[in-house]
Amino acid sequence: MPLIPLLVVISLAQAQAQTPAPQPATPAGCVKAARDFALTQQRAAKQITSELIRKIEADKVAMAQKCAAQFDAATTPDADIADLIALYGEAGQAALAKSTLDRALGSRTLPPLVRANVLAQAVLSGLREPKSDERNARLERYVEDLDRIPGDLLDLKLSTHARMNGYYRADDIDDGIVRHSTWLIAQAKTFTPAQRTRFGSTIVSAHINMAEALAGRGQNESAKGLLAAAKTGWGDVRRAHEMLDPVIARYALVGTVGAPITAPRWLNAPANTTMPMTGAVTLLEFTAHWCGPCKESYPGVKRLLATYGPQGFRVVLATELYGYFGAERPLTAEAEFEKDREYWAHEGLNVPIAVGDARPLPVRGADGSYTSTRNPNDAAYEVGGFPQIHLIDRHGRIRLIMVGYDDANEASMAALIEKLLKEK
């Protein structure tokens, strides 16, 4: 075999290195390539920063736009329409995504499977839009249309209901949580072993989401029963106990005396205060300066305080230091504490606010697992998300635990506060 000169080998290697990967020839291939690119870039990064995330996203969008340019929605085969809508979404081309979606939804000739995929993609695309009651109602109609399509579509329907359930949980909309969790739990009774493995964690999450919604409505025993059923029926699912046990422990606190709130620094109270939960009807909220849903809870909390404060009702907040505030990082404890002071004063919450120390970084053990240190207040109240709100009677007994905040709950909280104020 003749020897190839070294310069030729180098030239060939350079040419191969400079040859770009072939562009995918289908919308589905373009979507996968764009998502794989973003994931690969993140995994290769030595340090993830907000600037890097923005750059990766911009590069991914540019890549998706270039790939999308080869397709024409008017001539794309029906089977590829849902993927083309997804591609326009990845490319940030909302107008093209909407026009293609509207045309597909208006078609009377799409095969059932294609229409099902379009409806599922319509839900996914819709969740990228700004949230509104109109948008949510429209997405619910898409889900209803999808549910009516016959055939072996359970996996697609499950994924779609799970996405809606996840959205409602993130936005603390109890009616939506209950609706989609109920559907998921009912459908799980028909699961094959393969579906049980694939969707088991989704069903465990549905039990947890619905339990949190019920508990926030004062139906604590129903919530505990639902969690017990999940433990019995889905305990074999990977990480099921890890997911369920803290939630079960949280709602077991209802009826018990709440621990005093302690912190080295307080707003609107002396440093190193230890505040018992006895002596007044108390709304105790675990919160954070970066928490959007917490901010949404404050107007309702202030209305409750204005109405019932003169009758012996109080509000106490508990938070901790995080080492940053907004885009300002790193911050010293003193600097962040002052930012906290400004933030809650601006929100009009002149109430006692416990500010715990920043948590140390997780420690990795010899087995590769990590051990985290919990804020003692969070640990005492089994805090699983922000905001987490507790209504506590004069004797310090926890009477209600609400994870998240839904404006629809304000009336029911007011009714319970009135009841607790009348109790001896």
Sequence and secondary structure as in RCSB ss.txt:
>XXXX:A:sequence
MPLIPLLVVISLAQAQAQTPAPQPATPAGCVKAARDFALTQQRAAKQITSELIRKIEADKVAMAQKCAAQFDAAT
TPDADIADLIALYGEAGQAALAKSTLDRALGSRTLPPLVRANVLAQAVLSGLREPKSDERNARLERYVEDLDRIP
GDLLDLKLSTHARMNGYYRADDIDDGIVRHSTWLIAQAKTFTPAQRTRFGSTIVSAHINMAEALAGRGQNESAKG
LLAAAKTGWGDVRRAHEMLDPVIARYALVGTVGAPITAPRWLNAPANTTMPMTGAVTLLEFTAHWCGPCKESYPG
VKRLLATYGPQGFRVVLATELYGYFGAERPLTAEAEFEKDREYWAHEGLNVPIAVGDARPLPVRGADGSYTSTRN
PNDAAYEVGGFPQIHLIDRHGRIRLIMVGYDDANEASMAALIEKLLKEK
>XXXX:A:secstr
     HHHHHHHHHHHHHS     SSHHHHHHHHHHHHHHHHHH SS  HHHHHHHHHHHHHHHHHHHTT  TTT
S GGGHHHHHHHHHHTT HHHHHHHHHHHHH S   HHHHHHHHHHHHHHHTTS   HHHHHHHHHHHHHHHHS 
SS HHHHHHHHHHHHHHHHHHT HHHHHHHHHHHHHHGGG  HHHHHHHHHHHHHHHHHHHHHHHHTT HHHHHH
HHHHHHHHHTTSTTHHHHHHHHHHHHTTTTSB   EE SEEESS TT EE S SSEEEEEE  TT HHHHHHHHH
HHHHHHHHGGGTEEEEEEEE  S BTTB S  HHHHHHHHHHHHHHTT  S EEEE      EE TTS EE    
HHHHHTT  SSSEEEEE TTSBEEEEEES  GGGHHHHHHHHHHHHH  
